[in-house]
Amino acid sequence: MIITLKTHRRSLNSIMDVPFLGAWIMFIFALLPAIILIMFGEYLGFNEEILSRGIIQIIAAIYNLILSYFFNIKIGIMFIPCWLLFFLLGILKIFGLI
């Protein structure tokens, strides 16, 4: 499984137990602020500016960091915590390495 979930919340664990669909729902849950920011940026017309600077990845990383340490919901992609993965992607994009 590519998406991993570690939590004590039964509702999230039951969603994750649904084959294939549960992993997609958790992936969307991990990227929720990025999706909202992209839609909001499209509405206001500044989407290209946000996408090119890595701000979306940093916001998604902060959101997943809050989920991990305040709500005890740890989502990972290929066993790497989402907050760490998105911080690395955001920093690499900010410095123009990807």
FENKA-V423467 format. One record per residue. N is the residue number from 1. RES is the residue in three letters. PSI is psi in degrees with one decimal (NA if undefined). OMEGA is omega in whole degrees, -180 to 180 (NA if undefined). BURIAL is b if it has 9 or more other ideal C-beta (glycine too) atoms within 8 Angstrom, else e. Layout:
BEGIN
<<N RES PSI OMEGA BURIAL> <N RES PSI OMEGA BURIAL>>
END
This chain:
BEGIN
<<1 MET 134.3 -177 e> <2 ILE -36.9 -180 e> <3 ILE 130.2 177 b> <4 THR 150.0 179 b> <5 LEU 128.9 175 b> <6 LYS 110.2 178 e> <7 THR 163.8 176 b> <8 HIS 2.3 -179 e> <9 ARG 120.5 -176 e> <10 ARG -36.0 -178 e> <11 SER -42.5 179 e> <12 LEU -36.8 177 b> <13 ASN -37.0 179 b> <14 SER -34.2 175 e> <15 ILE -41.9 -179 b> <16 MET -24.7 -180 b> <17 ASP -14.8 177 e> <18 VAL 123.5 -177 b> <19 PRO 136.3 175 e> <20 PHE -49.7 -178 e> <21 LEU -36.6 -180 e> <22 GLY -39.1 178 b> <23 ALA -39.3 177 b> <24 TRP -40.1 179 b> <25 ILE -41.2 178 b> <26 MET -35.3 177 b> <27 PHE -43.2 177 b> <28 ILE -37.9 177 b> <29 PHE -37.3 179 e> <30 ALA -29.1 -178 b> <31 LEU 14.4 -175 b> <32 LEU -47.3 180 b> <33 PRO -31.3 178 b> <34 ALA -40.6 179 b> <35 ILE -43.7 179 b> <36 ILE -41.3 -180 e> <37 LEU -37.7 177 b> <38 ILE -44.0 179 b> <39 MET -41.0 179 e> <40 PHE -38.9 178 e> <41 GLY -37.1 176 b> <42 GLU -38.7 -180 e> <43 TYR -40.6 -178 e> <44 LEU -13.0 176 e> <45 GLY 16.7 178 e> <46 PHE 30.1 -176 e> <47 ASN -41.3 -178 b> <48 GLU -35.4 180 e> <49 GLU -42.5 -180 e> <50 ILE -43.0 -178 b> <51 LEU -32.3 -175 b> <52 SER -14.6 -174 e> <53 ARG -6.9 179 e> <54 GLY 11.8 -179 b> <55 ILE -36.0 -180 b> <56 ILE -42.1 -180 b> <57 GLN -39.7 179 b> <58 ILE -41.1 178 b> <59 ILE -41.7 177 b> <60 ALA -36.2 179 b> <61 ALA -43.1 179 b> <62 ILE -41.4 178 b> <63 TYR -45.9 -180 b> <64 ASN -29.2 175 b> <65 LEU -41.7 176 b> <66 ILE -42.9 177 b> <67 LEU -40.8 -176 b> <68 SER -44.6 -171 b> <69 TYR -21.4 178 e> <70 PHE -33.7 -177 e> <71 PHE -0.9 177 e> <72 ASN 41.9 175 e> <73 ILE 104.5 -176 b> <74 LYS 112.3 179 b> <75 ILE 134.0 -180 b> <76 GLY 152.8 175 b> <77 ILE 117.4 -176 b> <78 MET 48.2 176 e> <79 PHE 11.2 174 e> <80 ILE 126.6 179 e> <81 PRO 139.5 -177 b> <82 CYS -37.9 -178 b> <83 TRP -38.3 179 b> <84 LEU -43.7 -180 b> <85 LEU -44.1 -179 b> <86 PHE -34.0 174 b> <87 PHE -45.2 180 b> <88 LEU -44.2 178 e> <89 LEU -40.6 179 b> <90 GLY -42.8 180 b> <91 ILE -41.1 177 b> <92 LEU -37.1 179 b> <93 LYS -36.9 178 b> <94 ILE -41.4 -180 b> <95 PHE 1.6 176 e> <96 GLY 23.9 -179 e> <97 LEU -16.2 174 e> <98 ILE NA NA e>>
END
